Amino acid sequence: MVTIIQDLPDFSFSSTLPNLKFRTDFLTMVVKFYRHNEGEKEELFSEKFAVDKEGVIEITTIGELLEPYLEKKLNQEFSYRIVDAQEEVSKSFRVQYCRAEIDIPAAAFLKNFFLTTMQGDKSILLDTPEFIHFYEDTPSSVVAQVVYEVEGVIQKEEKILKTQTTAHVINTLEVSPYLLEKEGAKLIEYTIKADARNQRYIIDYQSVEARPRLLFTNSFGCQETFLCKGTLELESKITRSAGWVNSQLRNFDTQEERIYKANTGYMTPAVANWAEDLIRSKEIYLLNDRTPGKEIVIVDSKVNRSMRFDELPSFTFDYQLAQRNHNVLLFKEAGRIFDASFDITFN
């Protein structure tokens, strides 16, 4: 007889899946895990386990077992099957990919928040591409509450961005500011609402240029944009291999490694929490206008924060191109010595 001591929840984040613990009257039992896809089951794991002295078996790190499959499809249905010599027990459960440990149930989080660790207002530039990602149980609409300035007068409008979302999948919707611009009006801010979820975007007209502009995969496996408004430096290291050829010293090989040193600029505490998701991301691209460019890798970072009430945190990190050849000519940046703020400062 199989007795479940600790079961898996019906819906959970991969990062918070508990151990599966059960008891049997027999010495061994077989445990199988399956992935469900369009009505078919794919076996992921099958193993025979021996019980401990109390007749108990505990399966640990289930989230790590399922994570490689969830990286390809972020929200999936799985099931387990426990078989001993007398009976079998099975259960289906749904898992949402997540690398962050969250202290509220997955269903409650997905109902009330977008798939991001950002829990505050986001400051963006007019030409920044922006996207929201969310999981729906029931179809709903997505609206933008927009604030404009027209000849010194504030005007508010509500625009429908999507009339009906898709249930039981992750919905991705572009909410870039250029989609909400209106002739003769200055876009000040806007708030995206999808049921109980909301995200406020404030247009930054003070920061003329942000470099680098990054597209990164967050802790939920979804892509977000991040603008670094601090300094950007370049350090080039060249390794030379030299030798004597016909009594002449020659460099027969050179290897260049370019390391970019970026600063996020000053951030609010909410933005700093979210920026840590960029620092730990495994997939980051440079943004060229609204198009993903070359992939980069963060090789070093410095993240310091304190409890001081007057502190505005700022992070620094070093990155380099993911490709082997670092001798790259970028025509969009060629010939530029100062950033765009130089033109305004000295105009």
Salt bridges, closest charged atoms under 4 A:
ASP7 OD2 - LYS91 NZ 3.52
ASP10 OD1 - LYS91 NZ 3.29
GLU42 OE1 - ARG35 NH2 2.55
GLU43 OE1 - LYS32 NZ 3.57
GLU71 OE2 - LYS282 NZ 3.20
GLU88 OE1 - ARG81 NH2 3.03
ASP121 OD2 - ARG200 NH1 2.83
ASP127 OD1 - ARG213 NH1 2.95
GLU130 OE1 - LYS122 NZ 2.77
GLU136 OE1 - ARG197 NH2 3.22
ASP137 OD1 - HIS168 ND1 3.97
GLU157 OE2 - LYS182 NZ 2.39
GLU189 OE1 - ARG200 NH2 2.75
ASP204 OD2 - LYS229 NZ 2.74
GLU235 OE2 - LYS237 NZ 3.72
GLU235 OE1 - LYS261 NZ 3.88
GLU256 OE2 - ARG258 NE 3.01
GLU276 OE1 - ARG280 NH2 3.39
GLU276 OE2 - ARG305 NH2 2.26
ASP277 OD1 - ARG280 NH1 3.18
ASP289 OD2 - LYS332 NZ 3.05
ASP310 OD1 - ARG308 NE 3.45
ASP318 OD2 - LYS261 NZ 3.14
GLU333 OE1 - ARG211 NH2 2.89
ASP343 OD2 - ARG336 NH2 3.37
